[in-house]
Amino acid sequence: MRRLLLVHGGRPGGRAARLVAAIQAAVLADVADVTLLVRPALLATAEDLLEAEALLLVTPEHFGYMSGALKDFFDRTFYPVEGKTPGLRYGLVVTAGTDGTGTCRGVERIARGYGWSEVAEPVLLVGEPDDAGVGRACELGLALAAGLSVGIY
Ligand SMILES: Cc1cc2nc3c(=O)[nH]c(=O)nc-3n(C[C@H](O)[C@H](O)[C@H](O)COP(=O)(O)O)c2cc1C
C-alpha cells in the first residue's frame, strides 16, 4: 500500500475537521491501494513525514497565517527531516473567514524549504465550505491518492 499523509489543524467539529472527514471518505471510496493516514498537526511526527509518499495539509487561517498547530508541526519536524524528503508531492487546503492568502503564502514558503513539490494550486475556501468547495478539497486529496496509486508520485 502507498502512504498518503494528511496533517490538519483546526478545532474538533470545525470546518477543517469536516473537510478532512470528506476527503477521508472520498479517498476510501475511490482509491483502493493507498493508505490515508490522518494526523492532527499537534500529534504528527517527523517519522510520519519520513514514511509518507505524498502529503496533504489542511488548515484554517489564524491571524493571517496557518494555524499554530500546523506551524508547530513544521517547527518540530524541519530539522529532523531536513534533506530527507526532497520532491515530496503535497497539496494544501485552507479554510478561512475572509482571506486565507497569508496562509497559502506561508505554507508554500515553508514547503519550499523542505524541498517539496506542490501538485496543484492550493484549495482556498473562504467562509462556510459549500458542496463545490468540499468537492474541490476532495479532488485534491483524490489527485494525490490517484497519483500514488498509478505510480506517478
Ligand atoms: C483565532 C482566530 C483567528 C482567525 N484569523 C483569521 C484570519 O486572519 N483570516 C481569515 O480569513 N480568517 C480568520 N479566522 C477565521 C477562520 O479561519 C475560519 O473561521 C476557519 O474556517 C475556521 O476553521 P475551523 O472551523 O476548522 O477552526 C480566524 C479564526 C480564529 C478562531
Ligand as a Chemical Component Dictionary entry (heavy atoms), coordinates in Angstrom:
data_LIG
# 
_chem_comp.id                   LIG 
_chem_comp.type                 NON-POLYMER 
_chem_comp.pdbx_formal_charge   0 
_chem_comp.three_letter_code    LIG 
# 
loop_
_chem_comp_atom.comp_id 
_chem_comp_atom.atom_id 
_chem_comp_atom.alt_atom_id 
_chem_comp_atom.type_symbol 
_chem_comp_atom.charge 
_chem_comp_atom.model_Cartn_x 
_chem_comp_atom.model_Cartn_y 
_chem_comp_atom.model_Cartn_z 
_chem_comp_atom.pdbx_ordinal 
LIG C1  C1  C 0 -8.182  32.930 16.392 1  
LIG C2  C2  C 0 -8.743  33.028 15.016 2  
LIG C3  C3  C 0 -8.109  33.846 14.080 3  
LIG C4  C4  C 0 -8.620  33.936 12.768 4  
LIG N1  N1  N 0 -7.964  34.702 11.865 5  
LIG C5  C5  C 0 -8.405  34.740 10.583 6  
LIG C6  C6  C 0 -7.684  35.486 9.605  7  
LIG O1  O1  O 0 -6.665  36.095 9.870  8  
LIG N2  N2  N 0 -8.149  35.476 8.321  9  
LIG C7  C7  C 0 -9.301  34.805 7.978  10 
LIG O2  O2  O 0 -9.669  34.826 6.799  11 
LIG N3  N3  N 0 -9.991  34.090 8.891  12 
LIG C8  C8  C 0 -9.579  34.040 10.183 13 
LIG N4  N4  N 0 -10.269 33.311 11.108 14 
LIG C9  C9  C 0 -11.440 32.557 10.692 15 
LIG C10 C10 C 0 -11.107 31.101 10.416 16 
LIG O3  O3  O 0 -10.005 30.964 9.539  17 
LIG C11 C11 C 0 -12.292 30.390 9.767  18 
LIG O4  O4  O 0 -13.443 30.549 10.542 19 
LIG C12 C12 C 0 -11.986 28.920 9.534  20 
LIG O5  O5  O 0 -12.901 28.430 8.581  21 
LIG C13 C13 C 0 -12.077 28.133 10.831 22 
LIG O6  O6  O 0 -11.780 26.786 10.613 23 
LIG P1  P1  P 0 -12.102 25.723 11.773 24 
LIG O7  O7  O 0 -13.606 25.709 11.917 25 
LIG O8  O8  O 0 -11.569 24.422 11.259 26 
LIG O9  O9  O 0 -11.409 26.183 13.006 27 
LIG C14 C14 C 0 -9.790  33.214 12.414 28 
LIG C15 C15 C 0 -10.424 32.406 13.379 29 
LIG C16 C16 C 0 -9.904  32.311 14.649 30 
LIG C17 C17 C 0 -10.590 31.415 15.670 31 
# 
loop_
_chem_comp_bond.comp_id 
_chem_comp_bond.atom_id_1 
_chem_comp_bond.atom_id_2 
_chem_comp_bond.value_order 
_chem_comp_bond.pdbx_ordinal 
LIG C1  C2  SING 1  
LIG C2  C3  SING 2  
LIG C2  C16 DOUB 3  
LIG C3  C4  DOUB 4  
LIG C4  N1  SING 5  
LIG C4  C14 SING 6  
LIG N1  C5  DOUB 7  
LIG C5  C6  SING 8  
LIG C5  C8  SING 9  
LIG C6  O1  DOUB 10 
LIG C6  N2  SING 11 
LIG N2  C7  SING 12 
LIG C7  O2  DOUB 13 
LIG C7  N3  SING 14 
LIG N3  C8  DOUB 15 
LIG C8  N4  SING 16 
LIG N4  C9  SING 17 
LIG N4  C14 SING 18 
LIG C9  C10 SING 19 
LIG C10 O3  SING 20 
LIG C10 C11 SING 21 
LIG C11 O4  SING 22 
LIG C11 C12 SING 23 
LIG C12 O5  SING 24 
LIG C12 C13 SING 25 
LIG C13 O6  SING 26 
LIG O6  P1  SING 27 
LIG P1  O7  DOUB 28 
LIG P1  O8  SING 29 
LIG P1  O9  SING 30 
LIG C14 C15 DOUB 31 
LIG C15 C16 SING 32 
LIG C16 C17 SING 33 
# 
